[in-house]
C-alpha cells in the first residue's frame, strides 16, 4: 500500500474545492475538503505528514488566522495560501510568518500539483529528521514527548500507556506549566481514537455567557444573535477526545449540565430538543486540588467523582530536579533547530544557575529559559533564595555526576578523572545518589 499523502484544502467556494480535489486525487493525494477554517487545527498534529492549503479571504476565520493556529500545533506544517488578485503583498507577509508558499487565483492545475509535491517533500524531510534526532537521543514514542528519567516520570509514562488503551475518562492534575495538555494529547495519540479529533477547551478562558454554546452548540434563534446553528465542541469531537483544561474554572451552574452529558453521553444543543448521542472520551485537567475544592463547596462533588475515573498526577519540576539538565538540553536543541542556529554549550555555570532555581513556572518556564539560551540571550536563573540550599546542592552534584558518566559512556574511571575526583569519593557519591554506571553505557 502506498504511503499516505494527506492534503487539507480549505476554501468557501465549492467549485474551487471540487476542482482541487479532482486534480490532487488524480495525482494520488488523499484530499480532505473544508468550506471554512473552523476545526481544521484539530485535524493536524506534530506527527501529521501532510500539507494544508487555504484561501486567505473566507468568512469567519480567515486564512492568515488559520496559518497562525496551525503554527501553534506545529510550525513546520507546510501551509499554502490561495490569494486573489492584489493580495500579493499580504501573501509575502504571510510567508514571513511561516507560510510555505502562495498561489494566485485563478491557478493552473499543474501549478497546484507542483507546489503540493514540493511542500509534501519538505514535510517528509522534517518528519524524517525528527525521527532521526529521536533515534539518536534514544527517545521514542512517549519518551520523545514526556521527557525525563526521574522515577516519577517513568511511572507517569507507564500510567499513560496503561490508560491510553482504555476509554476511561481521566483527570490530569498538576501545577501551572507542568504539561497537562501535553499529557492529554499523549493519551489521545496513543489511543484507538488517535485518528479522530482532539478538541481542547480552556474552561477558564470562556466567558460564562457563551460557555454553554461553545461546549454543547445551539440552534438557529436559540438566543439573540444566534443567526445560524452551531455545532459545539463535544459534538465536533464525536469519535475522538475532549480535553477540558482548567475545569476548576467552570461556572458552578454549568457543572450540572456537564455532569449530565458525561453520564448520558449525549447532548442537546441550546434551544433544541433533540438528544444527540456522543462517542467521546473526556480528559479534564486542573491546577487545583479538586477534592479540596469539592470539600469547600467550590466544585461539585458528583462531577469530581465522575471525571476522576482515572487520575494522572504530573509532578512539579522542583520534585524531579535530576531531569532539569536533560529537559534544558532537549528544549535548547529544539529551539536551535527552529531558529536555525547552534545553541551555546550548557557549561557548569549554566547548570549551576539551572539547578539553583525553584522554577515556579515549571517546565514551561524552563522551556522559555532554554529558548533564550539557544538564541544567545541566556539570563539569570538564580531562583528563590528561600528554597532549600542542601536540596539545590544535592541536585547540582547529582547532575554533574550524571553528565560526567554520560560523557564517559558509563566508564567510572574516565568520569572521576574528568572531574579530578578521587576514585573512592566518586564511588561514595554514586552510592549517595543511587547512580549505576549501566544507565550510561551506550547500546
N, C-alpha and C positions, 0 to 999 in steps of 0.2 A: 504494500500500500504506500502511495506517495506521501511525503511529509506534508503536514498541514501548512497552508499558506493563507491565513485568515486576513481579510480586509473588512474594515467597518467603513461604510460610506454614508455620510450624513448630509442630506440636502432636503429642503422643504418642497422642492419641485419634483413631482412624481415622475415626469418624463425623463428628467435628468438621472434620477435614481435607477430607473429601469434600463436606460441605455448603458449606464456604467456597469450595472450588474451583468448585463449580457456580454459586454466587452471583456470584463475581467474573468467571468466564469469560463468563457471560451479559452482563456489563457491558463486555466487550471487553478485560479484563486477561489477561495471559499469566501463568498461575499455575504455580509450582513448589512442590510439597509435600514436606516432610521430616518424619519421625517423631522427629527429635532434632536437637540443635544441632551435632553433630559434622560438621565440614567446611563448615558454612554460611558462615563468613567467607571461605572460598576462592571462593565464588560471587559475591562482590561486589568492587567496585574503586572508586577515586575517580571513575571515569567511568560507573559503573553508574547507570542512570536510574530505578531502581525503589524499591519500598517493602518493608520486612521486617516481617512480623507474627509474633510468637512468644508462646507460652504462657509464663507465669512458672514454674510448677512442672512440671518434667519430670525424669525420671531422668537421671543423668549430669550434663551441663552444663545448668544452669537458664537461664531467660530473662534474668535480670539479668547473668549472666556473659556470655551471648551478646551482650547490649547493649554491654558493655564491649569485647568482642573486635571487634565490627563498628565501634565508635567508633575503634578504633586503625587500622582501614583508612581510614575517612572519617567524621569526627564529624558530618557533615551528612547522612548517610543516614537517612531517617526510619524509626524503629523504633517500631512499635505493639505494646504489651503486652496480652495477654489475661489477665485476672485473675479469680480466683474470689471468691466472697463473703467479705468480711472481709479482703481483701488491698488495700483502697484505700489505706491508709497507705503500704504498700510501693510501690504504683504511683505515688503522689505523689512519693515519694523517688526513684523511677526517673526521673521527669520532670525532677527537679532534676539528675540525672546525664546528661540529654540525650535521654531518650525523647521521641518526638513526641506520643504520646497513649496512652491505655489504654481497653480495652473490658472491661466486666464480664460474665462468663458468668451466665446464657445471654443472648446478644445477638441482637437482630433483624437480619435480613439487610440492611435498608436502612441501619442504623447502620454496619455494616461497610463498605458501599459508600461512604457519605458520608465516613467517616474516611479511607479509602484514596484517594478522589478528592482530598481536601484535602492529604494527605501527598504525593501524586503531583505536585500543582501546586507545592508548596513545593520538591520535588526538582528539578523542571524549572526553576524560577526560580534555584535555587542553581547548576545547571549552566550556565544561560544567562549568569549574572553572571560565572562563572569564565571562560567563553569570551570574554565582553566584555573582562574585565580582561586576558586573554592577548592579545587583539587589540590593545588599547590599548598594551600594553607591547611589542608586536611579537614576542612569543614564541608559537610554535605548535608542536604536535607534540612532538618530542623537546626542542626548545629550552625548552618550558614546564616540562619535568621536569628536564632536565640543564642547569642554568643556568650560563652562563659564556661569556666572549668570548676567553679565553686560547687560543692555538693548540692547546695540548694538549687542551682541552675540545672544540674544534671537531673535532679528529681523533677524539676518543672518540665523539662523536655520529655521525660518519661511519662509524666502525667498528661501532657498534651497528646502524645502518641496514643495513650490508652483511651482518652476521652474522644479523640477525633473520629474514631471509627464507630461511635455511637451517635444517636440523635438526641442525647440528653442535653437539656438546657444547662448553661454554665454561668456561674457568677465569677467574674475576674476581679480580684481586689488588689490594690496596690497604690502607693503614693503617686502624686503627680510626677510624670516624667519617667516612670518605670517601664513603660512599653505595653500598656494594657491593650491598645488597638493592635499592636504587632502580634501579641499572643492570640487575640481573637482571629486575626487573619490567618495565623498558622493553623489554628483549629479548623477553620473553614477549608483552607487549601490542602489539608491532609485528610479531609473527609470525603465521603462519596458525593457531597454537594459541591465540590470544587468547580464544576463547570457551570453552575448556576450563580446568580448574583450574590455578592456580598454587599449588603446595604448598611452603611454606618450612619447612625443618627446621634448627634450630640444633644442630649436632652437639656443640657444647661444653656445651649445657645439658641434654643427655640422659644420665642415669646409664648406666653401662656395662651394668648388669643388664637394662635394658629397651630399649636402642637397637635390637637386632635385631628385637624385636617391633614397635617403633614404625615402623621402616622397611619391614619385609617382612611383618608380620602374623603371626598364629598361629592354630592350630586349637584347637577345644574340647579341653581336657585336655592341651594341649601341655606344661604345667608346672603346678606347684601355684599355684592362684589363677586359672588360665585357665578361667573358668567359661563363656565363650562365645567364638565365633570372632571374630577381629579382622582387619579389612582394614588393611594397612599403608599408609604414605604413598605408596610407589611405585605400589601397585595403585590407590589412590584418585586418583592423578594421571594415570591412563591417558588418553591423548589430549592431555595437557597438558604441564606443565613441573614438574620437581622442582628446588628450589633448596636445595643443601646448603651452609649457611653454616658458617664455621669448620671446614671439612673437615679442617684440620690437627689438630683435637682428636679426631678419630675414633679409637677404640682400634685398635691395630695388627691385632689378630685380625679385627676387623670389616672392615678394608680388603680382606681376601681375599674375603669374601662380596660386598662391593660391587663389586669388580672383575669377579667372575663375572656379576653381574646386568647390569653395563654391557656386557660382551662379548656375552652371550646375549640381552639384552633380554627376560628372563623372570625370574620369581621363584617360589620355593617358600616357602609360609608355614611358620613354625616348627612342627614337629610334623606336617607334611604331606608328601605325596609327589608331589602334582600340580604340574607345571610350568605356570605361568600366564604366557602371552605378554603383553608390555607394549609399548605405544606411548608412550614418554615421551622428553622431551628433558631432559638433566641439565645444570644450571648449578651450578658449585661456586665457592665464594669462600674466600679465605684471607687473613689479615693477615700471614702469614709467607711467606717465600720458600720455596715447596715444593721447588724444585730443590735448594736448600741443605739443607732438611730431609731430602730423599731421599738426598743425598750423605752426610749424617750418620747415616743408618740410622734416622731417626725417622719416615719416611714411605715407603711402598712405591714403589719406582721405577716398577714396571709400572703401578700405579694413577695415578701422576703423569702418565705419558705418555698414559694412556687418557683422562683428563679434560682434558688440555691439548691438545685438537684445535685450538681457537682460544683465544687469551688476550686479555683486555682488562685493561689496567692503569690504575687510577684514580690520578692524581697527588695528593699531599698538598696542602693549601691553601697551605702556605708556598712551593710551586713555581708558584703561579698567583695571586700577591698582587694582580694587577690586577683580579681578579674579586671581591675582598673587599667593596668598596663596593656593587657590583651585587647580590651574594648577600645582604648585610646588609639592603639596602633591600627585596629580594624577600621575605625571611623576616619582616621587620618589618611589611610590608604585609599579608601573610597572617595574621600574629598579630593585627594590628589588626582585621581582618575577623572573626576568630574571637572575639576578646574584646570586639567592638563598641565600639572606641574608636580615635580617630585617633592614630597613633604620632607622637611628637615629631619635629621635623625632624632630619635627620642633618647636623649642622653640622661645621665644620672641626675642632673639639676632639674630637668623637666619631670623625671619620675618622682623626685622628692616633692615637688610642688603638687603633682597629681595625688600622691599618697597622703599629703597633709590636708587635703580639702575635705569638707563634710559633704559636698555635692548634694545640697538640699534639693536641687532640681533633678537629681538622679541621672539616669542615662542620657536624658535629653540635654542636660547641662554639660555633661561630659562630651557629648557629640558636638555641641557648639564650640567647646574648647578645642577639640581635635580639628575642626574645620578652620578655626583661626590659626592653629599651628601649621596646618597644611599650606596656608597661603602666606605664612611668614608673619602673622600678627599675634604670635603667642603672648598671652597676657599673664597676669599674676593669678595663680591658683592657690593663694596662701591659705584660704579657708577660714574657718571659725576658730579663734584662739581658745574657745571654751571646750572644744572637742577633746576627748581623752588622749593625752600625749602618748602614753605607753602603747595604746592600740595603734596609733599612727606609726610609731617607731617599728612595732612588730610587723605591721602590714608592709612597710617600706623594706624592712630587712628580708621578708619572705620574697617580695617581688624581685629584689636584687639577686637572691639565690636562684630563683626560678630562671631569670634571664641568663645568668651565668651557665646553668645546666643546659638551658635550651641552646645557647651559642656553642656549647661544647658537645652537643648531641648526646647528652647523658654521661659524658666522661667526668667522673668526680675529680680526678687528678687535674685535668685541664681546667675545670671550673675553679677549684680553690687556688690554683696557680695564677689564673687570670685576675683573681681578686687579691692576690698577695696575702692569702689567709693560710694559717696552719691547718694541716690535714685534720687533726683532732678537733679543732674548733669548728671546721666546716661540717664534719660529721655530727657534732653536737647540735649545731643549728639546723641541720637537715632533720634530725630526730625531733627537735623542738617544734618545727613547723610541719612535721609529718610528711616530708617530701621523699619521694622514691626516684632514683635515677632512671628507672624503667619508663617513667612517664615522659621522658625527654629524648628517648632513643628514637632516631629516625627509622621508619619502617623500610 
